[in-house]
């Protein structure tokens, strides 16, 4: 039977007491306790021969630097700091220390990952395919609409095939606009491209073959009821695999691709913000970085002074 975190050797009695308190009073999971135990061990090893009760804020900073040198992620360092803060808070309640040397220290900020977008040709190849069966026509209409209008997955699956008092979203009669309800229950109108509009028209011509008679949803699953988010994700993943795409493709990647490609072509950040339904322009500005990456690749490939010899 594996040892519990507070039973492991190499920890002083005070640290084992702290972990035991977390296990019995706070009911933390075994995994969290193990991470806290490891964090306390790391601090001991980094600052030996000092005892944990002797450490000050400068020592804790050295402990953080030790974890950085070991190339631990910002998230792992944040967990370690949480363990150290909790430990010294507990020691203060016991009257062992007067101050918490880990209080106020923050983990290094994690690098903000840019959203992944497909190349325009790849996105077009992904959403444009021969559709013969009703299910294939539905899939093509969904994928075209995701890429054409930059919809969130939740906005797509909550579209109804006609307006109604309880509808969260619907298409205009000419299928050139979609009304959707986004985050914060904010409603917006987005354009629908010609290819997407044609694909939706083809789907509507066979929708009755899959949908239950009283089902209001625009897109339905195998049981004839509103399609689920998980099914859409699975279908898109299957389509990407058929195209031999190495990266994991998901519906939100089509939204990122929509935003990136519109911005590359138009440069109109405010319009992209409005179409995506972002409350803040700062959220949309991430796509300017994607746009710059695209320009940088073109530059590296084309400029004679950019090429490596």
N, C-alpha and C positions, 0 to 999 in steps of 0.2 A: 504493500500500500504506500503510495507516495507521501512524502512528508508535507504537512501543511506549511504555509509560508512562515508562520511564527514558530515553527519547530525546526527550521533549517539551521544547521551549524554555521558559524562565521558571523553571526549577528550578536551584538551585545544584548544584555538582558532588557535594557530599556526599549530597544527596537523590537524585540520579540513581544514585549508587553503591548506596545503600540499596535502591532499587527494583530495580536490576539483580541484587543479591543475592537478593531475594525471588523474582525471576523464575527465576534459574538454580539456586539452592540449595533454596528452599522450594517452587518450582514452583506459585506462586499463579496463579490464573486471570487472564486479561487484564482482565476486569471488575473484579476485586479490586484489581489493580495500578492501574487507572485511577482507582478511588475513593481509593486511598491517595495517588496523585499529586495529585489534586484537593484532598485534605485538607491536604497540605503547602503547596500553592499558596495555599489560603485562609488558612493560618496566616501565611505570608509577607506577604500583602496586608493582613491585619488589623494587623500589628505593624511594618510597614515604617517606618523604614529599618533596623530591627534585623535582624541575621542570625539564622538558626535556632539556630546554636551559642551565641548570647548569651542565649537566653531562660531565664527562671526560672518557678517555678510560678505566680506572679502573672500573668505574660505568658500562660501557657497558659489560665488562667481567663478572661483577656480574649479569647483566641481562641474559647473556648466561648461567651462572651457575644456575640461577633461572629456566630457561627453561629445563635444564638437570635434575634438581631435580623433575620437573613435568613429567619427562620421555618422553619429546617430541623427535621426531625422528630427526636425523641429517638433513634431508630434511626440516622439519618444522623450525629448528633453522636457516638454511641457508636462508629461506624465510624471517624470522624475521630480520636477519642481513641486508639483501638487503633492507628491509623497513627502518631500522634505518639509513643505509648509505645514502639512497636517501633523507630521511627527513633532515639530517644534511647538506647534500650538498645543499639542497634547502634553509635551514636557512642561510648558508654561503653566498649564492647569495643575500639574503635579507639583509646581513650585521648584522644579529643577533648574529652569532657565528664566531669565527676566524678560528677554526680548526674543522675537522670532527672526533669526538671521535670513530666512528665505522669503520673508514678507516683502512684497513689492517688486520682486525680481520676475522678469518675464522671459519666456523662451524666445529664441530667435524666430523671426517671422518666416513662415514657409513661403517659398516662391509660388506666386500665383500662376497656376497653369493656364495657358491660353486654350480656349475651346478649339477642338479639332474640326476642321472644315475639309470637305472633299474638293478636289479640283473640279472646275466646271464640266469638263468632259466626263469625268468619273461619275459626277452626280447625275448627269443626263443619261449616261449608260445604265445607271442603277434604277432610275425611275421609268425609263422608257423601254418597254418590252412587248412582245406579241401577247395579247390577252384573248383567249378563246372561250374559256369557261367563265361562268358568273363569278367564281371566286377569284380568278385571275383578273377580271375586269375590276372587281372591288379593290384588289391589292394595288393595281396600277393607279386607280383613282386616288387612293389614300396616299401613296408615295408621291405622286405628282403634286397633290395638294399640300403636303408637308413642305416640299421643296419650293413650290410656286409661291406660297404665302407665308412661309416661316411660322407655321402654327406650332404651338406646344402640343405634345401628345394628348394631354387632357382636353385641349380645345378641339382637337380633331374628333376624338371619340364621343364628345358631347354634342356634336352637330346633329340636328334633326333635318329631315329631308324637306320640311316646310315649317314656316314660322308658327309659333303657338305661345299661349300665355305662360307655359312652364318651360319653354325651350331656352336653353343656354346659348344656342347658336344655330344658324341656318344659312342657306345660300339664297342669293337673289334669284329672281325668276330667270334671268338670262345667264345664270351661273358664272357671272364675272365678278361677283363680290361675295365675301363671307362675313357674316356677323358672328363674332365670338365673344365669350366671356372669359377674361383672363384672371390673373392674380388680383386679389382684393375685390373680386366681383366687378372689375372694370370691363365695360363692354366697348369693343372697337370694331371698326369695319376695315377689312383688308382686301386688296385686289386679288383676283384669281386669274392666272395666266391662261392663254389660249390652249396650250397643251393640257393643262389640268382641267380646264372647262370641258374640253372634248372627252377626256377620260371619264369625267364625272357623268357626262351625258350617256356614254356607253354603259356605265355601271347602272344608271337609273333605268335604262331600257331593260335590264335583266334583274333588277333588285328584287322584284316580286317573287323570283324563283328561289331566293334564299330567306327573305324576310317574312316574319309572321304578319298576318293581315293588319293587326293593330299596332305594330311596332313603329314608333316615331323616329327611331335612330336612322341617320343617313347610312351609316356603315354597320353591318350586322355580322355576327359570327355564324358558326355552323348550326347553332340552335335557332337561328332566326331572330335573335335578340341583339341588343346593342353590343358591339364588339368590345372586348376588354383591352386595356393597355398592354397586358402581357402578351396577348395574341398578336397585336400589331408589332411589338418588339420582336417576337419570334419570327414572324413572316418577313420582316425587313432583314433580319439576320440571315435567314435562309436565302433571300434574294442576293444579299451581298456575297455569301459563300458561293453561290452559283456563278457570280461574276469574278470570283477569285480574288476578292479584296482581302488584303492581309490584315488590315486594321479592323477592330471591332466596330461595326456600324450600328448606330442606334437612331431612333427618331429625332432626338435632339441634335444629332450631327447634321441632319438635313436642315434644321432651323439655323444652325451656325453657318452652313454652306449658303443658304439663302441670304443671310445678312452680309456675309463676307463678299459674295458675288455682286449683290446690289451696290454695296459700298465701293467696290473696285470699279464698277462701271459708272456710277453717278457721283460719288464723293459726297452725297447728301446725308450727313449723319443724322440730322433731325428727322428726315423722312424715314430712315431705317428705324430710329427710336420709336416713331409713331406706329409703324407697321408691326414691330415686335411687341409693342405694348409695355415698354420699359418706363417705369415711373421716373427714373433719373437718367440723364444723358451720360452720366459716368458709367452706368452699366453697359451702355451701347458702345462706349469708347474703346472697349477691349477689341472691337473689330477693326479699329484703326491700326492696331498692332498687327493683326493678321494681314491687313492690307499692306502694311510696311514690309512684313516678311515676304509677301508675294513680290513686291517691287524689288526688294533686296535680292531675291533669287534671279529675277530678270536681269538686274544689274550685274550680278556675279557671272551670269552666263554670257552677257553681251558686251560688257565694257572691256576693252583690251587691257586696261590697267588693273582690272579686278581679278583677272585670271591668274591662277598659280602657274608658275613655270614648271 
